[in-house]
Amino acid sequence: MTLCVIPARGGSKGVPRKNLLDVAGKPLIVWTIEQALAVPGLDVLVSTDDEEIAEVARAAGARVPWLRPADLAQDTTPTEPVVRHAIEQVSADRGRPEAVMLLQATSPVRHADTLARALTEFTATGVDSMVGVVEQPPFIWQAGDPPSAAYDVTARPRRQDLTESTRRYRETGSLYVTRTEVYEEQDNRLGGRIGLFVMAEDEGIDIDTELDVALAARLLTAR
């Protein structure tokens, strides 16, 4: 069994109550729930401390068997303890899952086949964990004295000449797939043999600002 965990805390800083924000006609979290429910075999669970979010999630078809404890819903709470709590609860109720798909509701733009493709690739490659990424230009700099570039400034590459070893990717935050033991033994969503799951450029949107909301709404409406 693969457990799909969608964390959704009631509080948020950049965009207040953003998990319930109307985005292209639906509460933000519903987009991710519906995408997960469309994948056969996923046990789709929302972990939240907020009763209103829980009601919306249940109405959309997700399981919300309990509210997240307050100590796991603080501004400083990492995601990993939240996922481990879900694993423990589900293991006691339904049996231990083999793997966990972590989906962030704040990245609602995913293609119709993305989640199923991610699970297929996870199984086929035999990795222990997988992170969703989008390709980006390699012209990345790190501040310092002097600053350093992630590419050879004496031989500036052209995008069409990039090779597998010189391509650069940005973690989207949208999805992760991880063997359960990685969470249990390393307390991390990424560990062991890590694989990259390359997503389309428009799937890299993460909602932190009102501009992000507008862009996501436009892309979702276009679908």
C-alpha positions in Angstrom: 0.0 0.0 0.0 1.1 3.5 -0.7 0.0 6.2 1.7 -0.6 9.7 0.3 -0.2 12.4 2.9 -1.4 15.9 2.2 -0.4 18.2 5.1 -2.7 21.2 5.6 -2.1 23.4 8.6 -4.8 26.0 9.5 -2.3 28.8 9.9 -0.3 30.4 7.1 1.8 33.5 6.9 2.1 34.7 3.3 -1.5 34.1 2.1 -3.9 33.7 5.1 -6.0 30.5 5.1 -4.5 29.6 1.8 -5.4 25.9 1.9 -9.0 27.0 1.7 -8.5 29.9 -0.7 -10.7 29.8 -3.8 -8.4 29.0 -6.8 -10.1 28.7 -10.1 -13.4 27.8 -8.5 -12.2 25.3 -5.9 -10.6 25.5 -2.5 -6.8 25.2 -3.0 -6.5 21.9 -1.2 -9.2 20.2 -3.3 -7.1 20.3 -6.5 -4.5 18.1 -4.8 -7.0 15.8 -3.2 -8.8 15.2 -6.6 -5.5 14.6 -8.3 -4.5 12.0 -5.7 -7.9 10.3 -5.7 -7.6 9.8 -9.5 -4.7 7.4 -8.9 -5.7 3.8 -8.2 -4.3 2.3 -5.0 -3.5 5.5 -3.2 -4.7 5.8 0.4 -5.3 9.6 0.4 -5.1 11.2 3.8 -5.2 14.8 4.8 -3.3 15.7 8.0 -4.7 18.9 9.5 -5.2 20.6 12.8 -8.2 22.6 11.4 -11.8 21.4 11.5 -12.8 23.5 8.6 -10.0 22.2 6.4 -11.0 18.7 7.6 -14.6 19.2 6.5 -13.6 20.4 3.1 -11.1 17.5 2.6 -13.7 14.9 3.6 -16.3 16.4 1.3 -13.7 16.1 -1.5 -13.2 12.4 -0.8 -10.0 12.4 1.3 -9.7 10.5 4.6 -9.3 12.7 7.7 -9.6 10.2 10.5 -8.2 12.5 13.2 -7.0 16.1 13.7 -3.3 16.7 14.0 -2.1 17.3 17.5 -1.3 21.0 18.3 2.4 20.3 18.9 2.6 19.2 15.2 0.9 22.3 13.9 3.2 25.1 14.9 4.9 27.6 12.6 8.2 25.9 13.2 7.0 22.3 12.8 8.9 20.5 10.0 6.9 18.2 7.6 8.7 15.0 8.6 7.2 14.6 12.1 3.8 15.2 10.5 4.3 12.4 8.0 5.7 10.0 10.7 2.6 10.7 12.8 0.4 9.8 9.9 2.4 6.6 9.2 2.1 5.6 12.9 -1.7 6.2 12.9 -2.3 4.5 9.6 -0.1 1.5 10.6 -2.1 1.0 13.8 -5.5 1.3 11.9 -4.8 -0.3 8.5 -1.3 -1.8 8.5 2.0 -0.3 7.7 2.3 1.3 4.2 5.2 0.3 2.0 5.8 3.9 0.8 4.5 7.4 1.3 3.7 10.0 -1.4 3.9 13.4 0.1 1.9 16.1 -1.8 2.0 19.8 -0.9 -1.4 21.4 -1.5 0.3 24.7 -2.2 1.6 23.3 -5.5 -1.7 22.5 -7.2 -0.6 22.5 -10.8 0.0 18.9 -11.9 -0.6 17.2 -15.2 -3.2 14.5 -15.3 -0.7 11.7 -15.5 1.9 13.1 -13.1 1.2 11.2 -9.9 0.7 7.9 -11.6 3.9 8.4 -13.6 5.7 9.2 -10.4 4.6 6.0 -8.7 5.5 4.0 -11.8 9.0 5.6 -12.0 9.5 5.1 -8.3 8.8 1.3 -8.6 10.7 0.9 -11.9 13.9 2.6 -10.7 14.0 0.9 -7.3 15.1 4.1 -5.6 14.5 4.7 -1.8 13.1 8.2 -2.3 12.3 10.5 -5.1 11.9 14.2 -5.4 9.9 16.2 -7.9 12.0 18.7 -9.8 11.8 21.1 -12.8 14.7 21.9 -15.0 16.2 25.4 -14.8 19.0 27.3 -16.5 22.4 26.4 -15.0 23.4 30.0 -14.4 23.2 29.7 -10.6 25.5 31.8 -8.3 26.4 31.4 -4.7 27.2 34.6 -2.8 30.6 34.9 -1.2 33.9 36.7 -1.5 34.3 36.1 -4.3 30.9 34.7 -5.5 31.0 31.4 -7.2 29.1 30.1 -10.2 27.6 26.6 -10.7 28.9 26.7 -14.3 32.2 27.4 -16.0 32.2 31.2 -16.6 35.0 30.8 -19.2 32.9 28.5 -21.3 29.4 29.7 -20.9 27.1 26.9 -22.0 24.2 27.1 -24.4 21.0 25.5 -23.2 20.8 23.2 -26.2 24.3 21.9 -25.5 23.6 20.9 -21.9 24.3 17.3 -21.1 22.8 15.1 -18.4 25.7 15.9 -16.0 25.5 19.7 -16.6 21.7 20.1 -16.4 20.4 21.8 -13.2 17.1 21.2 -11.5 15.0 23.0 -8.9 13.1 21.1 -6.2 9.4 21.9 -6.7 8.1 21.0 -3.2 5.1 19.5 -5.1 5.7 15.8 -4.5 8.0 13.3 -2.9 7.8 9.5 -2.9 9.6 7.7 -0.1 10.0 4.2 1.3 8.4 4.2 4.8 11.7 3.0 6.4 13.4 6.2 5.3 11.0 8.2 7.4 11.3 5.7 10.3 15.1 5.4 10.3 16.3 8.8 9.0 13.5 11.1 9.9 13.6 12.6 6.4 11.6 12.6 3.2 14.8 12.0 1.2 17.3 9.3 2.0 19.0 6.2 0.8 19.2 6.1 -3.0 17.5 9.3 -4.2 16.0 9.7 -7.7 14.9 12.8 -9.6 11.3 13.0 -10.9 11.4 15.6 -13.7 8.1 17.5 -13.9 6.9 20.0 -16.5 7.9 23.7 -16.1 4.4 24.8 -15.2 4.2 22.2 -12.4 6.8 24.1 -10.5 4.5 26.8 -9.1 4.4 27.1 -5.3 1.8 29.4 -3.8 3.4 31.9 -1.4 2.0 35.2 -2.7 -1.1 36.6 -4.4 0.8 36.6 -7.7 1.4 32.9 -7.3 -2.4 32.4 -6.7 -3.3 34.3 -9.9 -0.8 32.4 -12.0 -1.9 29.0 -10.6 -5.6 29.9 -11.2 -4.8 30.8 -14.8 -3.0 27.6 -15.5 -5.7 25.4 -13.7 -8.5 27.2 -15.6 -6.7 26.6 -18.9 -6.8 22.8 -18.2 
